[in-house]
Amino acid sequence: MEILGRVWKFGDNVDTDQIIPGQYLSIQDPKALGKHCMEGIDRGFSARIKPGDILVAGANFGCGSSREHAPVAIKACGVGAIIAESFARIFFRNAVNIGLIAIECEEACRRIGSQDEVLILPEEGLIKNMTTKEEFKFAPYPPLVADIVKAGGLLPYVRMRLRGREGE
């Protein structure tokens, strides 16, 4: 699997209320949530993003409340992956649980610019900035986490595993 997209860059400490403001938490439909993605920090973001585009952020991305709506909104608006210097732990786990790729790579975050075109090869642990021709390495997911993300999240992964056991 590879992800190719344009970069949308954000700073440090982007919290879940900036990702999806509290007034939208009653929305259950992911596509409807996606229309309000990043509204607390960049109104109109979801209208400008193209499927597969990539968020690049500083430290502590997804801090704040543990709302699962935040990674759901990001994925639903079309973001292919997030690269950050670091993630709030619960946000990272929620991203994995819904199959949203979240990569920690401090050097890439410092050197990749807004609107650069970036190619991510998750299994290889490689980020290629197609604009500047720079490459950055990161630690790929452990096998179980990679399998969960590839399946589209924890629930699809569990369903797949259970179907595989039905024949036993």
Sine and cosine of phi, psi and omega as CSV:
sin_phi,cos_phi,sin_psi,cos_psi,sin_omega,cos_omega
0.00,0.00,0.67,-0.74,0.10,-1.00
-0.71,-0.70,0.43,-0.90,-0.02,-1.00
-0.81,-0.58,0.81,-0.59,0.03,-1.00
-0.81,-0.58,0.81,-0.58,0.00,-1.00
-0.23,-0.97,0.13,-0.99,0.05,-1.00
-1.00,0.07,0.55,-0.84,-0.08,-1.00
-1.00,-0.04,0.69,-0.72,0.17,-0.99
-0.89,-0.45,0.88,-0.47,-0.17,-0.99
-0.97,-0.26,0.68,-0.73,0.03,-1.00
-0.75,-0.66,0.25,-0.97,-0.07,-1.00
-1.00,-0.04,-0.43,-0.90,-0.01,-1.00
-0.98,0.18,0.38,-0.93,0.17,-0.99
0.82,0.57,0.65,0.76,0.12,-0.99
-0.96,0.29,0.91,-0.42,-0.10,-0.99
-0.99,-0.11,0.20,-0.98,-0.08,-1.00
-0.90,0.43,-0.43,0.90,0.05,-1.00
-0.96,0.29,-0.47,0.88,0.10,-1.00
-0.97,0.24,-0.57,0.82,0.01,-1.00
-0.93,0.37,-0.75,0.66,0.05,-1.00
-0.59,-0.81,0.98,-0.18,-0.05,-1.00
-0.83,0.55,0.49,-0.87,-0.10,-0.99
-0.81,0.59,-0.52,0.86,-0.04,-1.00
-0.92,0.40,-0.21,0.98,-0.01,-1.00
-0.98,-0.20,0.07,1.00,-0.09,-1.00
-0.94,0.35,-0.24,0.97,0.05,-1.00
-0.99,0.13,-0.18,0.98,0.02,-1.00
-0.96,0.27,0.79,-0.62,-0.01,-1.00
-0.98,-0.20,-0.41,0.91,-0.03,-1.00
-0.97,0.24,0.87,-0.49,-0.02,-1.00
-0.83,0.56,-0.67,0.74,-0.02,-1.00
-0.89,0.46,-0.62,0.79,0.04,-1.00
-0.92,0.39,-0.62,0.78,0.08,-1.00
-0.89,0.46,-0.68,0.73,-0.02,-1.00
-0.84,0.54,-0.49,0.87,0.01,-1.00
-0.92,0.39,-0.29,0.96,-0.01,-1.00
-0.93,-0.36,0.17,0.99,-0.04,-1.00
-0.86,0.51,0.73,-0.68,0.04,-1.00
0.90,0.43,0.25,0.97,-0.06,-1.00
-0.88,0.48,-0.48,0.88,0.00,-1.00
-0.97,0.26,-0.14,0.99,-0.03,-1.00
-0.76,-0.65,-0.41,0.91,-0.06,-1.00
-0.47,-0.88,1.00,0.07,0.01,-1.00
-0.85,0.53,0.69,-0.72,0.02,-1.00
1.00,0.06,0.01,1.00,-0.01,-1.00
-0.81,0.58,-0.75,0.66,-0.11,-0.99
-0.91,0.42,-0.39,0.92,0.02,-1.00
-0.98,0.18,-0.36,0.93,-0.05,-1.00
-1.00,-0.09,-0.36,0.93,-0.10,-1.00
-0.97,0.25,0.55,-0.83,0.07,-1.00
-0.94,-0.34,0.52,-0.85,0.01,-1.00
-0.80,0.60,0.77,-0.64,0.00,-1.00
1.00,-0.08,-0.16,0.99,0.04,-1.00
-0.87,0.50,0.30,-0.95,-0.19,-0.98
-0.82,-0.57,0.73,-0.69,0.13,-0.99
-1.00,0.01,0.70,-0.71,0.12,-0.99
-0.83,-0.56,0.77,-0.64,-0.09,-1.00
-0.64,-0.77,0.15,-0.99,0.02,-1.00
-0.99,0.10,-0.60,-0.80,-0.07,-1.00
-0.99,0.14,0.49,-0.87,0.17,-0.98
0.90,0.43,0.61,0.80,0.01,-1.00
-0.91,0.42,0.71,-0.71,0.03,-1.00
0.99,0.11,0.33,0.94,0.03,-1.00
-0.94,0.34,0.10,-0.99,0.00,-1.00
0.98,-0.21,-0.60,-0.80,-0.06,-1.00
-0.95,0.33,0.26,-0.97,-0.07,-1.00
-1.00,0.00,0.35,0.94,-0.08,-1.00
-0.84,0.54,0.79,-0.62,0.05,-1.00
-0.95,0.31,-0.29,0.96,-0.02,-1.00
-0.87,0.50,-0.50,0.87,-0.09,-1.00
-0.89,0.45,-0.84,0.55,0.03,-1.00
-0.92,0.39,-0.50,0.86,0.05,-1.00
-0.88,0.47,-0.71,0.71,0.00,-1.00
-0.89,0.45,-0.66,0.75,0.00,-1.00
-0.89,0.46,-0.75,0.66,-0.01,-1.00
-0.91,0.42,-0.67,0.74,-0.07,-1.00
-0.92,0.39,-0.45,0.89,0.01,-1.00
-0.99,0.12,-0.08,1.00,0.12,-0.99
0.93,-0.38,0.00,1.00,0.00,-1.00
-0.89,0.46,0.75,-0.66,-0.01,-1.00
-1.00,0.08,-0.47,0.88,-0.02,-1.00
-0.20,-0.98,0.30,-0.95,0.11,-0.99
-0.83,-0.55,0.74,-0.67,0.13,-0.99
-0.90,-0.43,0.81,-0.59,0.00,-1.00
-0.64,-0.77,0.34,-0.94,0.10,-0.99
-0.90,0.44,-0.65,0.76,0.08,-1.00
-0.34,-0.94,0.34,-0.94,0.00,-1.00
-0.86,-0.52,0.52,-0.86,0.23,-0.97
-0.89,0.46,0.68,-0.74,-0.12,-0.99
-0.85,0.53,-0.69,0.72,-0.05,-1.00
-0.94,0.35,-0.57,0.82,0.06,-1.00
-0.90,0.44,-0.71,0.70,0.00,-1.00
-0.85,0.53,-0.72,0.69,-0.01,-1.00
-0.90,0.43,-0.66,0.75,0.05,-1.00
-0.89,0.45,-0.61,0.79,0.04,-1.00
-0.89,0.46,-0.74,0.67,0.04,-1.00
-0.85,0.52,-0.70,0.72,-0.05,-1.00
-0.88,0.47,-0.38,0.92,0.05,-1.00
-0.95,-0.31,0.08,1.00,0.05,-1.00
0.99,0.14,0.41,0.91,0.05,-1.00
-1.00,-0.10,0.83,-0.56,-0.03,-1.00
-0.95,0.30,0.81,-0.58,0.03,-1.00
-0.78,-0.62,0.90,-0.44,-0.12,-0.99
-0.88,-0.47,0.72,-0.69,0.11,-0.99
-0.99,-0.16,0.85,-0.52,0.04,-1.00
-0.39,-0.92,1.00,-0.08,-0.11,-0.99
-0.87,0.50,-0.70,0.71,-0.04,-1.00
-0.89,0.45,-0.69,0.72,0.02,-1.00
-0.87,0.50,-0.67,0.74,-0.02,-1.00
-0.89,0.46,-0.56,0.83,0.00,-1.00
-0.97,0.25,-0.51,0.86,-0.17,-0.99
-0.97,-0.22,-0.34,0.94,0.02,-1.00
-0.99,0.12,0.71,-0.70,-0.03,-1.00
-0.98,-0.22,0.34,-0.94,0.07,-1.00
-0.87,0.49,0.70,-0.71,0.00,-1.00
0.98,0.21,-0.02,1.00,0.15,-0.99
-0.88,0.47,0.45,-0.89,0.12,-0.99
-0.99,-0.13,0.76,-0.64,-0.12,-0.99
-0.79,-0.62,0.64,-0.77,0.10,-0.99
-0.92,-0.39,0.79,-0.62,0.02,-1.00
-0.91,-0.41,0.77,-0.64,0.10,-0.99
-0.91,-0.42,1.00,0.03,-0.13,-0.99
-0.85,0.52,-0.67,0.74,-0.05,-1.00
-0.92,0.39,-0.48,0.88,-0.01,-1.00
-1.00,0.00,-0.20,0.98,-0.05,-1.00
0.92,0.39,0.69,0.73,-0.10,-1.00
-0.72,-0.70,0.71,-0.71,0.11,-0.99
-0.88,-0.48,0.79,-0.61,0.04,-1.00
-0.90,-0.44,0.86,-0.52,0.11,-0.99
-1.00,0.09,0.96,-0.27,-0.06,-1.00
-0.94,0.33,-0.35,0.94,0.00,-1.00
-0.98,0.22,-0.72,0.69,-0.07,-1.00
-0.98,-0.22,-0.14,0.99,-0.02,-1.00
0.94,0.34,0.24,0.97,0.08,-1.00
-0.99,0.16,0.46,-0.89,0.06,-1.00
-0.80,-0.60,0.55,-0.83,-0.02,-1.00
-0.72,-0.70,0.67,-0.74,0.03,-1.00
-0.98,-0.21,0.54,-0.84,0.10,-1.00
-0.61,-0.79,0.30,-0.95,0.02,-1.00
-0.97,0.25,0.88,-0.47,0.05,-1.00
-0.89,0.45,0.32,-0.95,0.05,-1.00
-0.88,0.47,0.51,-0.86,0.19,-0.98
-0.88,0.47,0.38,-0.92,-0.10,-0.99
-0.78,0.62,-0.71,0.71,-0.03,-1.00
-0.90,0.45,-0.71,0.70,0.00,-1.00
-0.90,0.44,-0.67,0.75,0.04,-1.00
-0.87,0.50,-0.67,0.75,0.01,-1.00
-0.90,0.43,-0.64,0.77,0.02,-1.00
-0.90,0.44,-0.72,0.69,-0.01,-1.00
-0.91,0.42,-0.70,0.72,0.01,-1.00
-0.87,0.49,-0.57,0.82,0.00,-1.00
-0.96,0.28,-0.22,0.98,-0.03,-1.00
0.99,-0.17,0.13,0.99,0.04,-1.00
0.74,-0.68,0.04,-1.00,-0.08,-1.00
-0.91,0.41,-0.72,0.69,-0.02,-1.00
-0.89,0.45,-0.74,0.67,0.06,-1.00
-0.88,0.48,-0.58,0.82,0.03,-1.00
-0.90,0.44,-0.73,0.69,0.01,-1.00
-0.90,0.44,-0.69,0.73,0.04,-1.00
-0.86,0.51,-0.68,0.73,0.01,-1.00
-0.88,0.47,-0.69,0.72,0.00,-1.00
-0.90,0.43,-0.66,0.75,0.01,-1.00
-0.91,0.40,-0.64,0.77,0.05,-1.00
-0.88,0.47,-0.61,0.79,0.02,-1.00
-0.91,0.41,-0.44,0.90,-0.02,-1.00
-1.00,0.01,-0.23,0.97,-0.03,-1.00
-0.88,0.48,-0.51,0.86,-0.03,-1.00
-0.99,0.13,-0.10,0.99,-0.04,-1.00
-0.97,0.22,0.00,0.00,0.00,0.00
